[in-house]
Amino acid sequence: MIRLEGISKLYQMGDQTVHALQGIDLHIARNEFVAFIGSSGSGKSTMMNIVGCLDRPTAGRYFLNSRDVAAMDGDELAAVRNREIGFIFQSFHLLPRMTALANVAQPLIYRGIPPAERTAMAQRALEHVGLGERVHHRPNELSGGQRQRVAIARALVGSPSILLADEPTGNLDSATTRDILALIRELHASGQTVVMVTHEPDIAEQCERIVRLQDGHIVSDSGVTREAA
C-alpha cells in the first residue's frame, strides 16, 4: 500500500545542508497500525509530510496504492491528499466559525459532492465518532476531546486509504488521550490503515508496529512487513 524506496530529503539552511531523511526503505501494508517515533530532529515529521503528500523527497520513489507519488504534479498531489489520506493534527485545525457538521463536510466540497449528500456523509461520520448530538456545535462549544473527534470524523468522511495522525493526543489530558486512542484502535480494527507520528513511547506502544527514526535513518522496525493486500 505504502512503499518508500531510497527516500532522502535535504534542506538547505543558510550554507548548511540538513539531511532530514537518508535512504529510507519502508513498506506498510493495508490495515497496518504503525507508529513513527523519534525525538525532535529524528526525521519523523519529514517522513509524515512525505507519506501525506505534503512534501516531496529530494531523492527516491514513493508509491501509494501502486501509484508513483513522486512523479505527480501539484494538482495530482492535491487530489491524492483529498481522496486517499485523512489527516488528524495535534491542534485539530478546525474552522472556528463553522459547526462540527460544516467542518466535517468541508473536504467533500472539493470533490464536487452535492450539499445534501455531503451533509448526510458528515452526519454519519460524526455519529461514527460518537458526536451525533453535537453536529451544530462550534469548536469553542466543544471540549478538547470532542474537537479531536470532529477532526477524526473530518479525516474519515471521504473513506481514505490511510489515516495519518500527527501527535493526535498532544493537547489532551490523560483520560481524553485514552478515549481518543481507543477510538483510533476501533477504526483500525474495522479495517482502517493508521500511521501515527509521536515522540511518546507509551503512545507508540498502542500501535501494532513501531518504526523508530534517528538522524534521518530508520534504526529499528518492530513489525514484520506483510504482503500488500
C-alpha positions as CSV (number, residue, x, y, z in Angstrom):
1,M,0.0,0.0,0.0
2,I,2.8,2.5,1.0
3,R,6.2,1.8,-0.4
4,L,9.2,4.1,0.1
5,E,12.3,3.3,-1.9
6,G,15.6,5.1,-1.2
7,I,13.8,8.2,0.1
8,S,16.0,11.1,1.1
9,K,15.2,14.7,1.9
10,L,17.7,17.5,2.2
11,Y,17.0,21.1,3.4
12,Q,19.3,24.0,2.8
13,M,19.6,26.2,5.9
14,G,22.0,29.0,5.0
15,D,25.2,27.4,4.0
16,Q,24.4,24.2,5.9
17,T,22.7,21.1,4.3
18,V,20.4,19.3,6.7
19,H,19.8,15.6,5.9
20,A,16.3,15.1,7.3
21,L,15.9,11.6,5.7
22,Q,18.6,9.4,4.3
23,G,17.9,6.4,2.1
24,I,14.6,5.3,3.7
25,D,13.2,2.0,2.5
26,L,9.8,1.1,4.1
27,H,6.7,-0.9,3.2
28,I,3.4,-0.5,5.0
29,A,0.6,-2.9,4.1
30,R,-3.1,-2.3,4.1
31,N,-4.7,-2.3,7.5
32,E,-1.5,-1.9,9.4
33,F,-1.3,0.2,12.5
34,V,2.1,1.9,12.6
35,A,3.9,4.5,14.7
36,F,6.7,6.7,13.6
37,I,8.6,7.6,16.7
38,G,11.7,9.6,17.4
39,S,13.0,12.7,19.2
40,S,12.9,16.2,17.7
41,G,15.1,16.2,14.6
42,S,14.9,12.5,14.0
43,G,13.0,12.8,10.7
44,K,9.6,11.6,11.8
45,S,7.8,14.8,10.8
46,T,9.5,14.9,7.4
47,M,8.5,11.2,6.9
48,M,4.9,12.1,7.8
49,N,5.0,15.0,5.3
50,I,6.2,12.8,2.5
51,V,3.8,10.0,3.2
52,G,1.0,12.5,3.4
53,C,2.0,14.1,0.1
54,L,2.6,17.4,1.8
55,D,6.2,17.5,0.7
56,R,8.4,15.9,-2.0
57,P,11.5,13.8,-1.4
58,T,14.8,15.1,-2.7
59,A,15.6,11.6,-4.0
60,G,13.9,8.2,-4.1
61,R,10.4,7.0,-5.0
62,Y,7.1,6.8,-3.1
63,F,4.3,4.5,-4.2
64,L,0.8,4.8,-2.7
65,N,-1.6,2.1,-3.9
66,S,0.9,1.3,-6.7
67,R,0.9,4.9,-8.0
68,D,4.2,6.7,-8.2
69,V,3.5,9.8,-6.0
70,A,7.0,11.3,-6.6
71,A,6.1,11.8,-10.3
72,M,2.8,13.6,-9.7
73,D,2.3,17.3,-10.3
74,G,0.7,19.7,-7.8
75,D,-2.9,19.1,-8.9
76,E,-2.5,15.3,-8.8
77,L,-1.0,15.5,-5.3
78,A,-3.9,17.7,-4.1
79,A,-6.3,15.1,-5.4
80,V,-4.4,12.3,-3.7
81,R,-4.5,14.2,-0.4
82,N,-8.2,14.8,-0.7
83,R,-9.2,11.3,-1.6
84,E,-6.6,8.9,-0.2
85,I,-5.4,10.4,3.0
86,G,-7.2,11.5,6.2
87,F,-5.3,13.9,8.4
88,I,-5.6,14.3,12.2
89,F,-3.5,17.0,13.7
90,Q,-2.4,17.8,17.3
91,S,-4.1,21.3,17.1
92,F,-7.3,20.0,15.4
93,H,-7.2,22.6,12.6
94,L,-11.0,23.2,12.8
95,L,-12.5,26.3,11.3
96,P,-13.8,28.3,14.4
97,R,-16.9,29.9,12.8
98,M,-18.2,26.7,11.4
99,T,-20.3,24.0,13.1
100,A,-18.9,20.5,13.6
101,L,-21.1,19.3,10.7
102,A,-19.7,22.0,8.4
103,N,-16.1,21.3,9.4
104,V,-16.5,17.6,8.6
105,A,-18.2,18.3,5.3
106,Q,-15.6,20.8,4.2
107,P,-13.3,18.3,2.4
108,L,-16.2,16.9,0.3
109,I,-16.8,20.3,-1.3
110,Y,-13.5,19.9,-3.2
111,R,-14.8,16.6,-4.6
112,G,-17.9,18.3,-6.1
113,I,-20.3,16.3,-3.9
114,P,-23.8,17.9,-3.8
115,P,-24.7,19.7,-0.5
116,A,-27.4,17.3,0.7
117,E,-25.1,14.3,0.1
118,R,-22.1,15.8,1.9
119,T,-24.3,16.8,4.8
120,A,-25.5,13.2,5.1
121,M,-22.0,11.9,4.9
122,A,-20.7,14.3,7.6
123,Q,-23.6,13.4,9.8
124,R,-22.7,9.7,9.6
125,A,-19.1,10.4,10.2
126,L,-19.9,12.4,13.4
127,E,-22.2,9.6,14.6
128,H,-19.4,7.1,14.0
129,V,-17.1,9.0,16.4
130,G,-19.9,9.5,19.0
131,L,-20.8,13.1,18.3
132,G,-24.2,12.7,16.7
133,E,-25.7,15.1,19.3
134,R,-23.1,17.8,18.7
135,V,-23.3,18.4,15.0
136,H,-24.5,22.0,15.3
137,H,-21.9,23.0,17.9
138,R,-18.9,25.2,17.0
139,P,-15.4,24.3,18.2
140,N,-15.4,26.7,21.1
141,E,-18.5,24.9,22.4
142,L,-16.7,21.6,22.5
143,S,-14.1,20.0,24.8
144,G,-10.7,19.2,23.5
145,G,-11.6,15.5,23.2
146,Q,-14.7,16.4,21.3
147,R,-12.8,18.7,19.0
148,Q,-10.4,15.9,18.2
149,R,-13.3,13.6,17.5
150,V,-14.6,16.2,15.0
151,A,-11.2,16.2,13.4
152,I,-11.2,12.4,13.2
153,A,-14.7,12.5,11.6
154,R,-13.4,15.0,9.1
155,A,-10.4,12.8,8.3
156,L,-12.7,9.7,7.8
157,V,-15.6,11.3,5.9
158,G,-14.2,10.6,2.5
159,S,-13.2,7.0,3.2
160,P,-9.5,7.5,2.8
161,S,-7.0,4.7,2.3
162,I,-4.8,6.0,5.1
163,L,-5.5,7.8,8.4
164,L,-2.4,9.9,9.2
165,A,-2.3,11.1,12.8
166,D,0.3,13.7,13.8
167,E,0.6,13.7,17.6
168,P,-3.2,13.3,17.8
169,T,-3.2,13.4,21.7
170,G,-0.6,16.0,22.2
171,N,-3.0,18.6,23.5
172,L,-5.2,16.3,25.5
173,D,-5.3,15.2,29.2
174,S,-4.6,11.6,30.1
175,A,-8.2,10.5,30.3
176,T,-9.1,12.0,27.0
177,T,-6.0,10.6,25.4
178,R,-7.1,7.1,26.4
179,D,-10.5,7.8,24.8
180,I,-9.1,9.0,21.5
181,L,-6.6,6.2,21.3
182,A,-9.4,3.7,21.9
183,L,-11.4,5.3,19.1
184,I,-8.3,5.1,16.7
185,R,-7.9,1.4,17.7
186,E,-11.5,0.8,16.9
187,L,-11.1,2.4,13.5
188,H,-8.1,0.2,12.8
189,A,-10.0,-2.9,13.9
190,S,-12.7,-2.0,11.4
191,G,-10.1,-2.1,8.6
192,Q,-8.6,1.4,8.5
193,T,-4.9,1.7,7.9
194,V,-3.4,4.1,10.5
195,V,0.0,5.8,10.6
196,M,0.7,7.7,13.8
197,V,3.5,10.1,14.4
198,T,4.6,10.6,18.1
199,H,7.6,11.2,20.3
200,E,5.9,9.4,23.3
201,P,6.8,5.7,23.8
202,D,3.6,4.9,25.7
203,I,1.6,6.3,22.7
204,A,3.6,4.4,20.2
205,E,3.1,1.2,22.2
206,Q,-0.6,1.4,21.4
207,C,0.3,0.6,17.7
208,E,1.0,-2.9,16.3
209,R,4.2,-1.8,14.7
210,I,6.8,0.8,15.8
211,V,9.3,2.4,13.3
212,R,11.9,4.3,15.2
213,L,13.8,7.1,13.5
214,Q,17.1,8.8,14.5
215,D,19.1,11.3,12.5
216,G,17.1,10.6,9.3
217,H,17.5,6.8,9.4
218,I,15.3,4.0,10.5
219,V,17.1,2.5,13.4
220,S,14.5,-0.2,14.3
221,D,11.3,-1.6,13.0
222,S,9.3,-3.9,15.3
223,G,7.0,-5.1,12.6
224,V,7.3,-7.9,10.1
225,T,6.2,-6.4,6.8
226,R,3.2,-8.2,5.3
227,E,2.5,-8.5,1.6
228,A,0.3,-5.7,0.3
229,A,-3.4,-6.5,0.1
